[in-house]
Amino acid sequence: MQDEDLAATAYVLDQSPDLTKDAAAQALAKATRAGDPPPLGPFRTFQVPVADIAHLTGLNLGPLPSADRLPIGVRTARQWTLLESYDDITVHAS
């Protein structure tokens, strides 16, 4: 890949496991007592095909889906990869 080649990767952050009203209220109260800003809460990060982001958002991402560095096999399977460390990120050079 040359420096001028377009490259793209996409990620989804999911907070749904921790968005119960009780958990959010308790976390907010704890932060308020400590004088801290409200917490964002835990989340899961997924590496996803750029085309999935275009589909989910309805946005025209122009040439970005074709510049996706996620390997073709993963993209065509529309597979989302849970990232638990930097080493989990998958990038394929063109």
N, C-alpha and C positions, 0 to 999 in steps of 0.2 A: 504494500500500500504506500503510495506517495503522499507527501504532506498535503497536497492540494485535493486529494480524493475525499469525497464526502463520506462520512461515517456516522452511524447513529445507533444508539442502544436505548431501550425503554424499560421503565420500572414502574411498578404499582406498589403503593404503600397501603396496607390494610390494617385498620384499627378496629375492625368489627369485633374481635374477641373480647375487647375491654371497654365496650361502650355501653355497659349497663348503667342505668341511672344511679344505682346505689354506689357502684365503684367510682363513677365520675364525681359524685357528690362528696364521697369520702376523700378522694384525692384532692379535690378543690379545697375542702375544709383544712386538710393537713397543710397544703401549700400556703393558704391564707394565714394560718396560725404561725407558720415559720417565716412569714413575710416574703415568700417566694412567688414567682409568677405561676399561673396555672400550668400544670403538667400537660404535656401532649399525650402521655400514656404510651404503653407499649404498642408496638406495631410489628407486622410482618412485611418483609420486602420481597417482591418477586421480580425476576427479570422476565420480561415478556416480549413477544414480537412487536415491533413498532406498528405493524398493521392492526394489531389488537387495540392499541391506544387510539388509532384513527377510528376504528369501528365503535369503540366504547364512547368516545367523545363526540363523534359526528364531525370531527375536524378534517379538513383536507390538509394532509401533511406533505403534500407535494412529492418531492423525490425521496423523502426520508424512509418510507417503507422499503424502497429498493436499495437503500444504503445500509440497511440493518446488518449489524455485525454478528447477530445471533446465527449460529449455524443453520443452514437451509433445512436440515432434517427436523430440527427443533421448531423452526418457524412453520413448516408445513403441517406439523402435528399440532400446532397451536398450543404448545406446551408452555406452562408457566413454571419457572424454576424458583423454588423458595431459596432465598439467600440467607445463610446464617453466618457467613464470613466472606471476606473479599475473595477468597479462593473459589467460591461457588460461582462467580461471574464467568460467563462463557462468551468469548469473543473470537470470531473467525476473521482473519485478515482476508481481504479480497484478493 
